[in-house]
Amino acid sequence: MGFLDLGRIPERQLFGCKARVVHSLHMTFVHWHFAAGDVIAGHAHPHEQVANVIEGEMDLTVGDETRRVGPGAVVIIPPNTPHSARAVTDCYVIDVFYPTRQDYR
């Protein structure tokens, strides 16, 4: 724990997209770099998720609702709720998960 340099965290592929993953004691933070056209297929998980769009535009579906979101958008995804995403442009998104995503360790 403590101070981290995001640039020193190895980039990895999650769902076919580029990501850097940071874990705290109770949360996981995923810094995504989506290329235009990247898709995260529909899925659900037991974690609460908060998506923060920093750059770019994406179509995000949560449950039965789809919206095009851009910089400044914050989307709260409750546990076990189906959701998916498609990058319209290159995007930078920070997702926060609670509790920690052990599957991302």
Z-matrix of the N, CA and C atoms (Angstrom, degrees):
N
C 1 1.460
C 2 1.529 1 108.77
N 3 1.293 2 115.27 1 165.83
C 4 1.447 3 118.87 2 177.34
C 5 1.510 4 111.54 3 122.78
N 6 1.318 5 114.66 4 -140.32
C 7 1.456 6 121.53 5 -176.43
C 8 1.526 7 109.61 6 -90.27
N 9 1.320 8 116.45 7 131.30
C 10 1.455 9 121.51 8 179.42
C 11 1.520 10 109.70 9 -126.11
N 12 1.320 11 116.58 10 151.71
C 13 1.455 12 123.00 11 173.91
C 14 1.522 13 106.21 12 -108.00
N 15 1.331 14 117.19 13 108.87
C 16 1.458 15 121.82 14 -175.99
C 17 1.530 16 111.54 15 -55.38
N 18 1.321 17 117.03 16 -35.40
C 19 1.453 18 120.48 17 179.92
C 20 1.520 19 114.06 18 -65.78
N 21 1.319 20 117.54 19 -17.66
C 22 1.463 21 121.42 20 179.31
C 23 1.523 22 112.32 21 -94.15
N 24 1.329 23 116.54 22 -6.48
C 25 1.464 24 120.36 23 177.71
C 26 1.520 25 107.59 24 -83.42
N 27 1.323 26 117.56 25 125.34
C 28 1.464 27 119.65 26 -177.03
C 29 1.532 28 111.73 27 -59.44
N 30 1.324 29 114.49 28 137.21
C 31 1.459 30 119.66 29 174.95
C 32 1.521 31 107.34 30 -78.93
N 33 1.327 32 115.79 31 140.40
C 34 1.460 33 120.18 32 179.11
C 35 1.514 34 109.93 33 -134.85
N 36 1.297 35 116.58 34 170.74
C 37 1.456 36 122.47 35 178.41
C 38 1.523 37 109.11 36 -99.72
N 39 1.319 38 115.70 37 124.09
C 40 1.461 39 122.20 38 172.07
C 41 1.522 40 106.16 39 -125.37
N 42 1.301 41 117.64 40 126.18
C 43 1.468 42 122.07 41 -178.37
C 44 1.529 43 110.73 42 55.00
N 45 1.330 44 117.79 43 28.57
C 46 1.450 45 121.62 44 -179.97
C 47 1.519 46 114.52 45 79.55
N 48 1.333 47 117.92 46 8.81
C 49 1.466 48 122.94 47 -178.05
C 50 1.525 49 109.21 48 -118.27
N 51 1.343 50 116.09 49 154.81
C 52 1.465 51 120.99 50 -179.42
C 53 1.522 52 110.83 51 -78.10
N 54 1.334 53 116.06 52 134.62
C 55 1.463 54 120.16 53 -177.98
C 56 1.520 55 110.78 54 -151.20
N 57 1.328 56 114.01 55 149.91
C 58 1.463 57 121.82 56 168.78
C 59 1.522 58 105.88 57 -119.26
N 60 1.331 59 117.01 58 132.79
C 61 1.458 60 121.64 59 -172.29
C 62 1.523 61 110.12 60 -116.70
N 63 1.334 62 115.28 61 131.81
C 64 1.462 63 122.80 62 177.85
C 65 1.530 64 107.47 63 -123.98
N 66 1.322 65 116.13 64 135.12
C 67 1.466 66 120.89 65 178.48
C 68 1.521 67 109.98 66 -116.81
N 69 1.322 68 115.73 67 137.07
C 70 1.462 69 121.09 68 167.16
C 71 1.523 70 106.12 69 -107.03
N 72 1.295 71 116.86 70 -170.98
C 73 1.455 72 119.57 71 -178.47
C 74 1.523 73 111.77 72 -62.35
N 75 1.341 74 117.97 73 -37.78
C 76 1.463 75 120.91 74 -174.24
C 77 1.524 76 114.71 75 -123.66
N 78 1.333 77 118.26 76 -1.68
C 79 1.464 78 120.56 77 -175.88
C 80 1.523 79 110.67 78 -136.10
N 81 1.333 80 114.46 79 160.69
C 82 1.456 81 122.16 80 172.86
C 83 1.520 82 107.73 81 -124.80
N 84 1.334 83 116.22 82 137.10
C 85 1.464 84 123.28 83 179.26
C 86 1.525 85 107.12 84 -119.09
N 87 1.323 86 116.52 85 125.12
C 88 1.460 87 120.54 86 178.49
C 89 1.520 88 108.03 87 -115.78
N 90 1.326 89 115.99 88 121.10
C 91 1.465 90 123.33 89 176.53
C 92 1.525 91 106.47 90 -97.33
N 93 1.326 92 116.05 91 103.26
C 94 1.463 93 122.82 92 -176.85
C 95 1.521 94 110.96 93 -92.84
N 96 1.317 95 115.71 94 141.79
C 97 1.461 96 122.75 95 167.91
C 98 1.525 97 105.99 96 -123.14
N 99 1.329 98 115.13 97 98.12
C 100 1.460 99 121.28 98 -179.91
C 101 1.524 100 109.44 99 -89.29
N 102 1.310 101 116.73 100 139.57
C 103 1.465 102 121.89 101 169.05
C 104 1.526 103 107.21 102 -89.32
N 105 1.326 104 116.82 103 149.37
C 106 1.466 105 120.20 104 177.33
C 107 1.525 106 108.70 105 -51.31
N 108 1.324 107 115.56 106 131.68
C 109 1.460 108 121.20 107 -179.99
C 110 1.513 109 114.82 108 94.14
N 111 1.343 110 118.29 109 -14.52
C 112 1.464 111 119.82 110 176.80
C 113 1.518 112 110.09 111 -60.18
N 114 1.326 113 116.07 112 142.67
C 115 1.465 114 121.99 113 -178.38
C 116 1.518 115 109.30 114 -129.39
N 117 1.311 116 115.99 115 136.31
C 118 1.461 117 122.03 116 166.30
C 119 1.520 118 104.90 117 -109.54
N 120 1.324 119 115.87 118 111.71
C 121 1.463 120 121.92 119 -175.56
C 122 1.524 121 110.78 120 -64.45
N 123 1.312 122 114.85 121 159.13
C 124 1.458 123 120.90 122 -179.58
C 125 1.518 124 112.58 123 -54.80
N 126 1.304 125 115.27 124 135.74
C 127 1.459 126 122.23 125 179.82
C 128 1.527 127 108.78 126 -161.68
N 129 1.302 128 116.97 127 172.38
C 130 1.473 129 123.55 128 174.87
C 131 1.521 130 107.22 129 -146.06
N 132 1.327 131 116.10 130 157.30
C 133 1.464 132 121.81 131 178.46
C 134 1.523 133 108.21 132 -152.43
N 135 1.318 134 117.17 133 163.77
C 136 1.471 135 120.24 134 -176.25
C 137 1.528 136 114.34 135 -76.94
N 138 1.329 137 117.57 136 -0.92
C 139 1.468 138 121.58 137 -177.55
C 140 1.519 139 111.21 138 -88.74
N 141 1.327 140 116.60 139 143.12
C 142 1.457 141 120.76 140 166.18
C 143 1.526 142 105.98 141 -73.46
N 144 1.340 143 117.18 142 140.93
C 145 1.458 144 121.98 143 -177.53
C 146 1.515 145 109.42 144 -131.96
N 147 1.322 146 116.03 145 136.46
C 148 1.463 147 121.37 146 174.17
C 149 1.529 148 106.58 147 -123.35
N 150 1.338 149 115.78 148 115.72
C 151 1.466 150 121.99 149 -179.66
C 152 1.522 151 108.74 150 -96.44
N 153 1.318 152 116.20 151 130.74
C 154 1.465 153 123.46 152 179.76
C 155 1.524 154 108.05 153 -120.45
N 156 1.332 155 116.86 154 111.26
C 157 1.464 156 120.42 155 -179.84
C 158 1.529 157 108.04 156 -85.26
N 159 1.315 158 115.56 157 120.56
C 160 1.458 159 121.63 158 -177.98
C 161 1.532 160 110.00 159 -97.91
N 162 1.326 161 116.84 160 -45.88
C 163 1.465 162 122.04 161 -179.52
C 164 1.519 163 109.17 162 -140.41
N 165 1.336 164 116.53 163 148.83
C 166 1.454 165 122.01 164 173.80
C 167 1.515 166 113.17 165 87.70
N 168 1.338 167 114.82 166 -177.06
C 169 1.463 168 121.59 167 179.39
C 170 1.514 169 109.57 168 -130.32
N 171 1.327 170 114.94 169 143.00
C 172 1.456 171 120.01 170 176.83
C 173 1.517 172 109.85 171 -144.16
N 174 1.318 173 115.46 172 154.41
C 175 1.460 174 121.60 173 171.54
C 176 1.520 175 106.05 174 -94.00
N 177 1.317 176 116.24 175 119.69
C 178 1.451 177 122.21 176 -177.73
C 179 1.519 178 108.43 177 -118.25
N 180 1.317 179 115.78 178 127.16
C 181 1.459 180 121.61 179 177.86
C 182 1.517 181 108.29 180 -110.18
N 183 1.324 182 115.69 181 127.03
C 184 1.462 183 122.48 182 176.17
C 185 1.527 184 106.00 183 -126.44
N 186 1.330 185 116.30 184 117.14
C 187 1.459 186 119.21 185 -173.96
C 188 1.521 187 108.44 186 63.68
N 189 1.334 188 116.86 187 -124.42
C 190 1.461 189 122.12 188 -179.23
C 191 1.522 190 113.31 189 -100.03
N 192 1.335 191 118.05 190 5.71
C 193 1.463 192 121.25 191 -175.25
C 194 1.525 193 111.45 192 -110.18
N 195 1.330 194 115.95 193 129.66
C 196 1.459 195 121.92 194 176.47
C 197 1.517 196 108.91 195 -116.10
N 198 1.325 197 115.33 196 133.59
C 199 1.466 198 121.04 197 176.20
C 200 1.511 199 109.52 198 -136.47
N 201 1.321 200 115.01 199 147.87
C 202 1.464 201 120.62 200 170.76
C 203 1.517 202 106.10 201 -87.25
N 204 1.319 203 116.29 202 123.07
C 205 1.458 204 121.27 203 -176.72
C 206 1.522 205 109.48 204 -120.85
N 207 1.329 206 114.91 205 151.67
C 208 1.454 207 121.24 206 -179.42
C 209 1.508 208 111.05 207 -138.59
N 210 1.333 209 117.03 208 -165.93
C 211 1.462 210 121.51 209 -176.32
C 212 1.521 211 112.46 210 -52.06
N 213 1.315 212 115.02 211 132.52
C 214 1.460 213 121.39 212 -179.25
C 215 1.510 214 113.44 213 94.66
N 216 1.331 215 117.99 214 -13.37
C 217 1.473 216 120.11 215 178.97
C 218 1.523 217 109.88 216 -71.29
N 219 1.318 218 114.93 217 137.80
C 220 1.457 219 122.93 218 173.36
C 221 1.518 220 106.41 219 -125.96
N 222 1.316 221 116.15 220 125.31
C 223 1.460 222 121.04 221 -176.46
C 224 1.523 223 108.17 222 -122.76
N 225 1.328 224 116.51 223 123.02
C 226 1.462 225 121.81 224 179.80
C 227 1.524 226 108.08 225 -98.97
N 228 1.323 227 115.24 226 122.98
C 229 1.459 228 121.81 227 -177.83
C 230 1.530 229 107.61 228 -114.05
N 231 1.334 230 116.95 229 111.01
C 232 1.467 231 119.59 230 -179.02
C 233 1.535 232 111.85 231 -65.45
N 234 1.321 233 117.36 232 159.40
C 235 1.460 234 120.70 233 176.89
C 236 1.527 235 111.04 234 -55.13
N 237 1.326 236 116.04 235 146.06
C 238 1.463 237 124.40 236 174.69
C 239 1.526 238 114.45 237 61.58
N 240 1.328 239 117.94 238 21.09
C 241 1.463 240 121.86 239 179.13
C 242 1.527 241 109.00 240 -98.35
N 243 1.326 242 118.63 241 125.10
C 244 1.463 243 120.10 242 177.79
C 245 1.525 244 110.60 243 -61.41
N 246 1.335 245 116.09 244 139.29
C 247 1.455 246 121.16 245 178.82
C 248 1.520 247 109.98 246 -156.25
N 249 1.348 248 115.21 247 158.06
C 250 1.454 249 121.76 248 179.35
C 251 1.521 250 108.23 249 -153.11
N 252 1.336 251 115.73 250 167.46
C 253 1.466 252 119.98 251 -178.71
C 254 1.517 253 110.20 252 -147.20
N 255 1.341 254 115.37 253 148.86
C 256 1.467 255 122.41 254 173.40
C 257 1.514 256 107.65 255 -139.41
N 258 1.325 257 116.22 256 121.77
C 259 1.464 258 121.01 257 179.69
C 260 1.529 259 109.17 258 -75.46
N 261 1.325 260 116.14 259 121.56
C 262 1.463 261 121.68 260 176.15
C 263 1.528 262 109.14 261 -79.98
N 264 1.337 263 116.07 262 -40.01
C 265 1.457 264 123.39 263 175.70
C 266 1.527 265 107.27 264 -126.56
N 267 1.307 266 117.68 265 176.87
C 268 1.459 267 119.64 266 169.90
C 269 1.526 268 106.70 267 -58.77
N 270 1.316 269 117.31 268 139.20
C 271 1.472 270 121.24 269 -175.09
C 272 1.518 271 110.89 270 -136.58
N 273 1.317 272 114.18 271 151.75
C 274 1.461 273 122.46 272 168.04
C 275 1.520 274 105.83 273 -122.79
N 276 1.325 275 115.56 274 119.94
C 277 1.466 276 122.11 275 -176.18
C 278 1.518 277 108.19 276 -132.12
N 279 1.319 278 116.25 277 138.64
C 280 1.468 279 121.06 278 173.97
C 281 1.523 280 107.61 279 -112.48
N 282 1.336 281 115.33 280 118.19
C 283 1.463 282 121.26 281 175.62
C 284 1.520 283 109.01 282 -101.97
N 285 1.320 284 115.35 283 139.00
C 286 1.460 285 121.96 284 175.66
C 287 1.521 286 107.13 285 -117.46
N 288 1.329 287 116.37 286 130.26
C 289 1.461 288 122.00 287 -179.02
C 290 1.529 289 109.99 288 -119.72
N 291 1.336 290 114.81 289 139.15
C 292 1.467 291 120.86 290 172.91
C 293 1.519 292 107.99 291 -134.74
N 294 1.304 293 119.49 292 131.41
C 295 1.462 294 127.11 293 -5.00
C 296 1.532 295 111.13 294 -74.84
N 297 1.314 296 115.21 295 -174.81
C 298 1.455 297 122.32 296 -177.99
C 299 1.533 298 111.36 297 -53.02
N 300 1.332 299 115.91 298 138.39
C 301 1.461 300 122.19 299 176.16
C 302 1.534 301 107.97 300 -83.89
N 303 1.313 302 116.68 301 94.00
C 304 1.462 303 119.92 302 178.76
C 305 1.522 304 111.01 303 -63.47
N 306 1.350 305 116.90 304 -29.17
C 307 1.466 306 120.16 305 -179.96
C 308 1.525 307 112.35 306 -69.84
N 309 1.322 308 118.69 307 -12.31
C 310 1.460 309 122.60 308 178.33
C 311 1.526 310 112.24 309 -98.23
N 312 1.307 311 118.07 310 -0.37
C 313 1.476 312 120.99 311 179.43
C 314 1.511 313 110.86 312 -73.31
